[in-house]
């Protein structure tokens, strides 16, 4: 099995790559051939299993909103793999994750947002963090299943199903922009709407795969992947 791992790191976020790469090599899917797709405006000496795609830095929120379009620039490489896994640049694998624990027969996966799992605001009452602006293609309706809110820091799926998802969400985000609309949580809002629409295709990883370092005192689970604190992260010392 072959897996492509997508890393988007422009500006200072490229600094996360060395540890990101090392920890994935040590802990993540140890029996799987992995290729790293690195989208960056930086330079450096990269290992042979890293393929670099030039990506200019975009002002917030476009660097995240345009994520599906950015990933699509590597389509020729993505389709050489069985799975695509997107992991945020500031997310760090800290414990062993085996293939049998990560993959299922469902062709898409996402991670349960830990703040939703822990019942933290704004997830304590409807609509939580879901998009409700009807002008956005990411908006939910009353009949939608909103029992799980996914975090955009970790998602992916089988090729070609994940490519279909990327194509659809790239089109939706660009149509929103054409109509002068930006979803509340950008790419994450669009991803959640897509997962609602395709609920039976989505495997949900637990919040331990998006462990929030800044809220560690509230977590009643041990981390598999840590979303790093921006300041004084113990994992970056």
DAVEN-V370966 format. One record per backbone hydrogen bond with DSSP energy under -1.0 kcal/mol. CO is the residue of the C=O (numbers start at 1). NH is the residue of the N-H. If there is no record, write none. Layout:
co->CO nh->NH
co->CO nh->NH
This chain:
co->1 nh->33
co->2 nh->82
co->2 nh->83
co->3 nh->35
co->4 nh->85
co->5 nh->37
co->6 nh->87
co->7 nh->39
co->10 nh->13
co->11 nh->14
co->12 nh->15
co->13 nh->16
co->14 nh->17
co->16 nh->20
co->17 nh->21
co->18 nh->22
co->19 nh->23
co->20 nh->24
co->21 nh->25
co->22 nh->26
co->23 nh->27
co->24 nh->28
co->27 nh->97
co->29 nh->32
co->33 nh->3
co->35 nh->5
co->36 nh->51
co->37 nh->7
co->38 nh->53
co->39 nh->9
co->40 nh->55
co->47 nh->50
co->49 nh->36
co->51 nh->38
co->53 nh->40
co->59 nh->62
co->61 nh->64
co->61 nh->65
co->62 nh->66
co->64 nh->67
co->66 nh->70
co->67 nh->71
co->68 nh->72
co->70 nh->73
co->71 nh->74
co->72 nh->75
co->74 nh->77
co->74 nh->78
co->75 nh->79
co->77 nh->80
co->78 nh->81
co->82 nh->159
co->83 nh->4
co->84 nh->157
co->85 nh->6
co->86 nh->155
co->88 nh->91
co->90 nh->228
co->92 nh->226
co->97 nh->29
co->98 nh->101
co->98 nh->102
co->99 nh->103
co->107 nh->158
co->108 nh->203
co->109 nh->156
co->110 nh->205
co->111 nh->151
co->113 nh->117
co->114 nh->118
co->115 nh->120
co->116 nh->119
co->120 nh->123
co->125 nh->128
co->127 nh->130
co->131 nh->140
co->133 nh->136
co->136 nh->139
co->141 nh->144
co->149 nh->113
co->151 nh->154
co->153 nh->88
co->155 nh->86
co->156 nh->109
co->157 nh->84
co->158 nh->162
co->160 nh->164
co->161 nh->165
co->162 nh->166
co->163 nh->167
co->164 nh->168
co->165 nh->169
co->166 nh->170
co->167 nh->171
co->168 nh->172
co->169 nh->173
co->170 nh->174
co->171 nh->175
co->172 nh->176
co->173 nh->177
co->174 nh->178
co->175 nh->179
co->176 nh->181
co->177 nh->180
co->183 nh->186
co->185 nh->188
co->186 nh->190
co->187 nh->191
co->188 nh->192
co->189 nh->193
co->190 nh->194
co->191 nh->195
co->192 nh->196
co->193 nh->197
co->194 nh->198
co->196 nh->199
co->198 nh->201
co->199 nh->202
co->201 nh->108
co->203 nh->110
co->205 nh->112
co->206 nh->209
co->207 nh->210
co->208 nh->224
co->208 nh->225
co->211 nh->227
co->212 nh->215
co->213 nh->216
co->215 nh->218
co->224 nh->94
co->224 nh->95
co->225 nh->211
co->226 nh->92
co->227 nh->213
co->233 nh->236
